[in-house]
Amino acid sequence: MLGVDLPLHAWEDNSQCISAVTNGYSANLRHLARVQRTCISALHEAFFPEVEEDFLTGEVDAQPELNCTIAYCPSGDHKGDMFTKPLDRALFLAGLDKIGMKL
């Protein structure tokens, strides 16, 4: 878009989700394509691109450029928790502070 490559840094507090994206499949999460319209194999390809070979020269790019990273973030540090979980007042106010809002 507009000729600018922007990196994507995904912070996830669910280690099962990180494992599924890393492996490209999870038997426990196989229902996501039907329920959440999420394709784990497509996420795997975005975060872990395959080694590319130039068919004209035969050269192998052993280090494809990664534009996407996924990493673990403890649930207490996750800014998105206030949008996905019911929180008590203190945690909600702390979440507002994390995203730069005030009540």
Phi and psi in radians as a Rosetta constraint file:
Dihedral C 1 N 2 CA 2 C 2 CIRCULARHARMONIC 1.024 0.35
Dihedral N 2 CA 2 C 2 N 3 CIRCULARHARMONIC 0.288 0.35
Dihedral C 2 N 3 CA 3 C 3 CIRCULARHARMONIC 1.249 0.35
Dihedral N 3 CA 3 C 3 N 4 CIRCULARHARMONIC 0.329 0.35
Dihedral C 3 N 4 CA 4 C 4 CIRCULARHARMONIC -2.045 0.35
Dihedral N 4 CA 4 C 4 N 5 CIRCULARHARMONIC 2.195 0.35
Dihedral C 4 N 5 CA 5 C 5 CIRCULARHARMONIC -1.518 0.35
Dihedral N 5 CA 5 C 5 N 6 CIRCULARHARMONIC 2.110 0.35
Dihedral C 5 N 6 CA 6 C 6 CIRCULARHARMONIC -1.949 0.35
Dihedral N 6 CA 6 C 6 N 7 CIRCULARHARMONIC 2.271 0.35
Dihedral C 6 N 7 CA 7 C 7 CIRCULARHARMONIC -1.298 0.35
Dihedral N 7 CA 7 C 7 N 8 CIRCULARHARMONIC 2.630 0.35
Dihedral C 7 N 8 CA 8 C 8 CIRCULARHARMONIC -2.027 0.35
Dihedral N 8 CA 8 C 8 N 9 CIRCULARHARMONIC 2.098 0.35
Dihedral C 8 N 9 CA 9 C 9 CIRCULARHARMONIC -1.974 0.35
Dihedral N 9 CA 9 C 9 N 10 CIRCULARHARMONIC 1.916 0.35
Dihedral C 9 N 10 CA 10 C 10 CIRCULARHARMONIC -1.712 0.35
Dihedral N 10 CA 10 C 10 N 11 CIRCULARHARMONIC 2.166 0.35
Dihedral C 10 N 11 CA 11 C 11 CIRCULARHARMONIC -1.862 0.35
Dihedral N 11 CA 11 C 11 N 12 CIRCULARHARMONIC 2.071 0.35
Dihedral C 11 N 12 CA 12 C 12 CIRCULARHARMONIC -2.130 0.35
Dihedral N 12 CA 12 C 12 N 13 CIRCULARHARMONIC 2.381 0.35
Dihedral C 12 N 13 CA 13 C 13 CIRCULARHARMONIC -1.739 0.35
Dihedral N 13 CA 13 C 13 N 14 CIRCULARHARMONIC 0.154 0.35
Dihedral C 13 N 14 CA 14 C 14 CIRCULARHARMONIC -2.023 0.35
Dihedral N 14 CA 14 C 14 N 15 CIRCULARHARMONIC 1.905 0.35
Dihedral C 14 N 15 CA 15 C 15 CIRCULARHARMONIC -1.178 0.35
Dihedral N 15 CA 15 C 15 N 16 CIRCULARHARMONIC -0.485 0.35
Dihedral C 15 N 16 CA 16 C 16 CIRCULARHARMONIC -1.115 0.35
Dihedral N 16 CA 16 C 16 N 17 CIRCULARHARMONIC -0.687 0.35
Dihedral C 16 N 17 CA 17 C 17 CIRCULARHARMONIC -1.154 0.35
Dihedral N 17 CA 17 C 17 N 18 CIRCULARHARMONIC -0.766 0.35
Dihedral C 17 N 18 CA 18 C 18 CIRCULARHARMONIC -1.086 0.35
Dihedral N 18 CA 18 C 18 N 19 CIRCULARHARMONIC -0.737 0.35
Dihedral C 18 N 19 CA 19 C 19 CIRCULARHARMONIC -1.097 0.35
Dihedral N 19 CA 19 C 19 N 20 CIRCULARHARMONIC -0.733 0.35
Dihedral C 19 N 20 CA 20 C 20 CIRCULARHARMONIC -1.120 0.35
Dihedral N 20 CA 20 C 20 N 21 CIRCULARHARMONIC -0.739 0.35
Dihedral C 20 N 21 CA 21 C 21 CIRCULARHARMONIC -1.186 0.35
Dihedral N 21 CA 21 C 21 N 22 CIRCULARHARMONIC -0.686 0.35
Dihedral C 21 N 22 CA 22 C 22 CIRCULARHARMONIC -1.115 0.35
Dihedral N 22 CA 22 C 22 N 23 CIRCULARHARMONIC -0.760 0.35
Dihedral C 22 N 23 CA 23 C 23 CIRCULARHARMONIC -1.446 0.35
Dihedral N 23 CA 23 C 23 N 24 CIRCULARHARMONIC -0.383 0.35
Dihedral C 23 N 24 CA 24 C 24 CIRCULARHARMONIC 1.530 0.35
Dihedral N 24 CA 24 C 24 N 25 CIRCULARHARMONIC -0.005 0.35
Dihedral C 24 N 25 CA 25 C 25 CIRCULARHARMONIC -2.851 0.35
Dihedral N 25 CA 25 C 25 N 26 CIRCULARHARMONIC 2.587 0.35
Dihedral C 25 N 26 CA 26 C 26 CIRCULARHARMONIC -2.578 0.35
Dihedral N 26 CA 26 C 26 N 27 CIRCULARHARMONIC 2.140 0.35
Dihedral C 26 N 27 CA 27 C 27 CIRCULARHARMONIC -1.088 0.35
Dihedral N 27 CA 27 C 27 N 28 CIRCULARHARMONIC -0.594 0.35
Dihedral C 27 N 28 CA 28 C 28 CIRCULARHARMONIC -1.233 0.35
Dihedral N 28 CA 28 C 28 N 29 CIRCULARHARMONIC -0.429 0.35
Dihedral C 28 N 29 CA 29 C 29 CIRCULARHARMONIC -1.927 0.35
Dihedral N 29 CA 29 C 29 N 30 CIRCULARHARMONIC 0.331 0.35
Dihedral C 29 N 30 CA 30 C 30 CIRCULARHARMONIC -1.148 0.35
Dihedral N 30 CA 30 C 30 N 31 CIRCULARHARMONIC -0.340 0.35
Dihedral C 30 N 31 CA 31 C 31 CIRCULARHARMONIC -1.357 0.35
Dihedral N 31 CA 31 C 31 N 32 CIRCULARHARMONIC -0.184 0.35
Dihedral C 31 N 32 CA 32 C 32 CIRCULARHARMONIC -1.056 0.35
Dihedral N 32 CA 32 C 32 N 33 CIRCULARHARMONIC -0.611 0.35
Dihedral C 32 N 33 CA 33 C 33 CIRCULARHARMONIC -1.073 0.35
Dihedral N 33 CA 33 C 33 N 34 CIRCULARHARMONIC -0.578 0.35
Dihedral C 33 N 34 CA 34 C 34 CIRCULARHARMONIC -1.463 0.35
Dihedral N 34 CA 34 C 34 N 35 CIRCULARHARMONIC -0.712 0.35
Dihedral C 34 N 35 CA 35 C 35 CIRCULARHARMONIC -1.542 0.35
Dihedral N 35 CA 35 C 35 N 36 CIRCULARHARMONIC -0.868 0.35
Dihedral C 35 N 36 CA 36 C 36 CIRCULARHARMONIC -1.806 0.35
Dihedral N 36 CA 36 C 36 N 37 CIRCULARHARMONIC -0.036 0.35
Dihedral C 36 N 37 CA 37 C 37 CIRCULARHARMONIC 0.996 0.35
Dihedral N 37 CA 37 C 37 N 38 CIRCULARHARMONIC 0.743 0.35
Dihedral C 37 N 38 CA 38 C 38 CIRCULARHARMONIC -2.016 0.35
Dihedral N 38 CA 38 C 38 N 39 CIRCULARHARMONIC 2.210 0.35
Dihedral C 38 N 39 CA 39 C 39 CIRCULARHARMONIC -1.841 0.35
Dihedral N 39 CA 39 C 39 N 40 CIRCULARHARMONIC 1.886 0.35
Dihedral C 39 N 40 CA 40 C 40 CIRCULARHARMONIC -1.118 0.35
Dihedral N 40 CA 40 C 40 N 41 CIRCULARHARMONIC -0.651 0.35
Dihedral C 40 N 41 CA 41 C 41 CIRCULARHARMONIC -1.154 0.35
Dihedral N 41 CA 41 C 41 N 42 CIRCULARHARMONIC -0.592 0.35
Dihedral C 41 N 42 CA 42 C 42 CIRCULARHARMONIC -1.192 0.35
Dihedral N 42 CA 42 C 42 N 43 CIRCULARHARMONIC -0.667 0.35
Dihedral C 42 N 43 CA 43 C 43 CIRCULARHARMONIC -1.117 0.35
Dihedral N 43 CA 43 C 43 N 44 CIRCULARHARMONIC -0.692 0.35
Dihedral C 43 N 44 CA 44 C 44 CIRCULARHARMONIC -1.050 0.35
Dihedral N 44 CA 44 C 44 N 45 CIRCULARHARMONIC -0.761 0.35
Dihedral C 44 N 45 CA 45 C 45 CIRCULARHARMONIC -1.143 0.35
Dihedral N 45 CA 45 C 45 N 46 CIRCULARHARMONIC -0.582 0.35
Dihedral C 45 N 46 CA 46 C 46 CIRCULARHARMONIC -1.260 0.35
Dihedral N 46 CA 46 C 46 N 47 CIRCULARHARMONIC -0.737 0.35
Dihedral C 46 N 47 CA 47 C 47 CIRCULARHARMONIC -1.496 0.35
Dihedral N 47 CA 47 C 47 N 48 CIRCULARHARMONIC -0.442 0.35
Dihedral C 47 N 48 CA 48 C 48 CIRCULARHARMONIC -2.330 0.35
Dihedral N 48 CA 48 C 48 N 49 CIRCULARHARMONIC 1.369 0.35
Dihedral C 48 N 49 CA 49 C 49 CIRCULARHARMONIC -1.152 0.35
Dihedral N 49 CA 49 C 49 N 50 CIRCULARHARMONIC 2.598 0.35
Dihedral C 49 N 50 CA 50 C 50 CIRCULARHARMONIC -1.240 0.35
Dihedral N 50 CA 50 C 50 N 51 CIRCULARHARMONIC 2.732 0.35
Dihedral C 50 N 51 CA 51 C 51 CIRCULARHARMONIC -1.175 0.35
Dihedral N 51 CA 51 C 51 N 52 CIRCULARHARMONIC 2.295 0.35
Dihedral C 51 N 52 CA 52 C 52 CIRCULARHARMONIC -1.798 0.35
Dihedral N 52 CA 52 C 52 N 53 CIRCULARHARMONIC 2.517 0.35
Dihedral C 52 N 53 CA 53 C 53 CIRCULARHARMONIC -2.096 0.35
Dihedral N 53 CA 53 C 53 N 54 CIRCULARHARMONIC 2.314 0.35
Dihedral C 53 N 54 CA 54 C 54 CIRCULARHARMONIC -1.419 0.35
Dihedral N 54 CA 54 C 54 N 55 CIRCULARHARMONIC 2.013 0.35
Dihedral C 54 N 55 CA 55 C 55 CIRCULARHARMONIC -1.228 0.35
Dihedral N 55 CA 55 C 55 N 56 CIRCULARHARMONIC -0.405 0.35
Dihedral C 55 N 56 CA 56 C 56 CIRCULARHARMONIC -1.360 0.35
Dihedral N 56 CA 56 C 56 N 57 CIRCULARHARMONIC -0.779 0.35
Dihedral C 56 N 57 CA 57 C 57 CIRCULARHARMONIC -1.750 0.35
Dihedral N 57 CA 57 C 57 N 58 CIRCULARHARMONIC -0.326 0.35
Dihedral C 57 N 58 CA 58 C 58 CIRCULARHARMONIC 1.425 0.35
Dihedral N 58 CA 58 C 58 N 59 CIRCULARHARMONIC 0.047 0.35
Dihedral C 58 N 59 CA 59 C 59 CIRCULARHARMONIC -1.295 0.35
Dihedral N 59 CA 59 C 59 N 60 CIRCULARHARMONIC 2.491 0.35
Dihedral C 59 N 60 CA 60 C 60 CIRCULARHARMONIC -1.862 0.35
Dihedral N 60 CA 60 C 60 N 61 CIRCULARHARMONIC 2.232 0.35
Dihedral C 60 N 61 CA 61 C 61 CIRCULARHARMONIC -1.543 0.35
Dihedral N 61 CA 61 C 61 N 62 CIRCULARHARMONIC 1.705 0.35
Dihedral C 61 N 62 CA 62 C 62 CIRCULARHARMONIC -1.273 0.35
Dihedral N 62 CA 62 C 62 N 63 CIRCULARHARMONIC -0.384 0.35
Dihedral C 62 N 63 CA 63 C 63 CIRCULARHARMONIC -2.159 0.35
Dihedral N 63 CA 63 C 63 N 64 CIRCULARHARMONIC 1.391 0.35
Dihedral C 63 N 64 CA 64 C 64 CIRCULARHARMONIC -1.117 0.35
Dihedral N 64 CA 64 C 64 N 65 CIRCULARHARMONIC 2.538 0.35
Dihedral C 64 N 65 CA 65 C 65 CIRCULARHARMONIC -1.227 0.35
Dihedral N 65 CA 65 C 65 N 66 CIRCULARHARMONIC 2.195 0.35
Dihedral C 65 N 66 CA 66 C 66 CIRCULARHARMONIC -1.627 0.35
Dihedral N 66 CA 66 C 66 N 67 CIRCULARHARMONIC 2.159 0.35
Dihedral C 66 N 67 CA 67 C 67 CIRCULARHARMONIC -1.768 0.35
Dihedral N 67 CA 67 C 67 N 68 CIRCULARHARMONIC -0.142 0.35
Dihedral C 67 N 68 CA 68 C 68 CIRCULARHARMONIC -2.230 0.35
Dihedral N 68 CA 68 C 68 N 69 CIRCULARHARMONIC 2.412 0.35
Dihedral C 68 N 69 CA 69 C 69 CIRCULARHARMONIC -2.342 0.35
Dihedral N 69 CA 69 C 69 N 70 CIRCULARHARMONIC 2.612 0.35
Dihedral C 69 N 70 CA 70 C 70 CIRCULARHARMONIC -2.254 0.35
Dihedral N 70 CA 70 C 70 N 71 CIRCULARHARMONIC 2.343 0.35
Dihedral C 70 N 71 CA 71 C 71 CIRCULARHARMONIC -2.536 0.35
Dihedral N 71 CA 71 C 71 N 72 CIRCULARHARMONIC 2.801 0.35
Dihedral C 71 N 72 CA 72 C 72 CIRCULARHARMONIC -1.422 0.35
Dihedral N 72 CA 72 C 72 N 73 CIRCULARHARMONIC 2.424 0.35
Dihedral C 72 N 73 CA 73 C 73 CIRCULARHARMONIC -2.334 0.35
Dihedral N 73 CA 73 C 73 N 74 CIRCULARHARMONIC 2.178 0.35
Dihedral C 73 N 74 CA 74 C 74 CIRCULARHARMONIC -0.980 0.35
Dihedral N 74 CA 74 C 74 N 75 CIRCULARHARMONIC 2.532 0.35
Dihedral C 74 N 75 CA 75 C 75 CIRCULARHARMONIC -0.994 0.35
Dihedral N 75 CA 75 C 75 N 76 CIRCULARHARMONIC -0.617 0.35
Dihedral C 75 N 76 CA 76 C 76 CIRCULARHARMONIC -1.180 0.35
Dihedral N 76 CA 76 C 76 N 77 CIRCULARHARMONIC -0.427 0.35
Dihedral C 76 N 77 CA 77 C 77 CIRCULARHARMONIC -1.650 0.35
Dihedral N 77 CA 77 C 77 N 78 CIRCULARHARMONIC -0.097 0.35
Dihedral C 77 N 78 CA 78 C 78 CIRCULARHARMONIC -1.357 0.35
Dihedral N 78 CA 78 C 78 N 79 CIRCULARHARMONIC 2.128 0.35
Dihedral C 78 N 79 CA 79 C 79 CIRCULARHARMONIC -1.209 0.35
Dihedral N 79 CA 79 C 79 N 80 CIRCULARHARMONIC -0.449 0.35
Dihedral C 79 N 80 CA 80 C 80 CIRCULARHARMONIC -1.446 0.35
Dihedral N 80 CA 80 C 80 N 81 CIRCULARHARMONIC -0.113 0.35
Dihedral C 80 N 81 CA 81 C 81 CIRCULARHARMONIC -1.013 0.35
Dihedral N 81 CA 81 C 81 N 82 CIRCULARHARMONIC -0.617 0.35
Dihedral C 81 N 82 CA 82 C 82 CIRCULARHARMONIC -1.199 0.35
Dihedral N 82 CA 82 C 82 N 83 CIRCULARHARMONIC -0.281 0.35
Dihedral C 82 N 83 CA 83 C 83 CIRCULARHARMONIC -1.666 0.35
Dihedral N 83 CA 83 C 83 N 84 CIRCULARHARMONIC -0.235 0.35
Dihedral C 83 N 84 CA 84 C 84 CIRCULARHARMONIC -2.068 0.35
Dihedral N 84 CA 84 C 84 N 85 CIRCULARHARMONIC -0.186 0.35
Dihedral C 84 N 85 CA 85 C 85 CIRCULARHARMONIC -2.371 0.35
Dihedral N 85 CA 85 C 85 N 86 CIRCULARHARMONIC 2.572 0.35
Dihedral C 85 N 86 CA 86 C 86 CIRCULARHARMONIC -1.267 0.35
Dihedral N 86 CA 86 C 86 N 87 CIRCULARHARMONIC 2.262 0.35
Dihedral C 86 N 87 CA 87 C 87 CIRCULARHARMONIC -2.147 0.35
Dihedral N 87 CA 87 C 87 N 88 CIRCULARHARMONIC 2.665 0.35
Dihedral C 87 N 88 CA 88 C 88 CIRCULARHARMONIC -1.322 0.35
Dihedral N 88 CA 88 C 88 N 89 CIRCULARHARMONIC 3.008 0.35
Dihedral C 88 N 89 CA 89 C 89 CIRCULARHARMONIC -1.009 0.35
Dihedral N 89 CA 89 C 89 N 90 CIRCULARHARMONIC -0.761 0.35
Dihedral C 89 N 90 CA 90 C 90 CIRCULARHARMONIC -1.105 0.35
Dihedral N 90 CA 90 C 90 N 91 CIRCULARHARMONIC -0.788 0.35
Dihedral C 90 N 91 CA 91 C 91 CIRCULARHARMONIC -1.207 0.35
Dihedral N 91 CA 91 C 91 N 92 CIRCULARHARMONIC -0.606 0.35
Dihedral C 91 N 92 CA 92 C 92 CIRCULARHARMONIC -1.124 0.35
Dihedral N 92 CA 92 C 92 N 93 CIRCULARHARMONIC -0.774 0.35
Dihedral C 92 N 93 CA 93 C 93 CIRCULARHARMONIC -1.136 0.35
Dihedral N 93 CA 93 C 93 N 94 CIRCULARHARMONIC -0.652 0.35
Dihedral C 93 N 94 CA 94 C 94 CIRCULARHARMONIC -1.128 0.35
Dihedral N 94 CA 94 C 94 N 95 CIRCULARHARMONIC -0.677 0.35
Dihedral C 94 N 95 CA 95 C 95 CIRCULARHARMONIC -1.123 0.35
Dihedral N 95 CA 95 C 95 N 96 CIRCULARHARMONIC -0.703 0.35
Dihedral C 95 N 96 CA 96 C 96 CIRCULARHARMONIC -1.073 0.35
Dihedral N 96 CA 96 C 96 N 97 CIRCULARHARMONIC -0.693 0.35
Dihedral C 96 N 97 CA 97 C 97 CIRCULARHARMONIC -1.134 0.35
Dihedral N 97 CA 97 C 97 N 98 CIRCULARHARMONIC -0.645 0.35
Dihedral C 97 N 98 CA 98 C 98 CIRCULARHARMONIC -1.099 0.35
Dihedral N 98 CA 98 C 98 N 99 CIRCULARHARMONIC -0.594 0.35
Dihedral C 98 N 99 CA 99 C 99 CIRCULARHARMONIC -1.703 0.35
Dihedral N 99 CA 99 C 99 N 100 CIRCULARHARMONIC 0.142 0.35
Dihedral C 99 N 100 CA 100 C 100 CIRCULARHARMONIC 1.402 0.35
Dihedral N 100 CA 100 C 100 N 101 CIRCULARHARMONIC 0.460 0.35
Dihedral C 100 N 101 CA 101 C 101 CIRCULARHARMONIC -1.971 0.35
Dihedral N 101 CA 101 C 101 N 102 CIRCULARHARMONIC 2.757 0.35
Dihedral C 101 N 102 CA 102 C 102 CIRCULARHARMONIC -2.243 0.35
Dihedral N 102 CA 102 C 102 N 103 CIRCULARHARMONIC 2.613 0.35
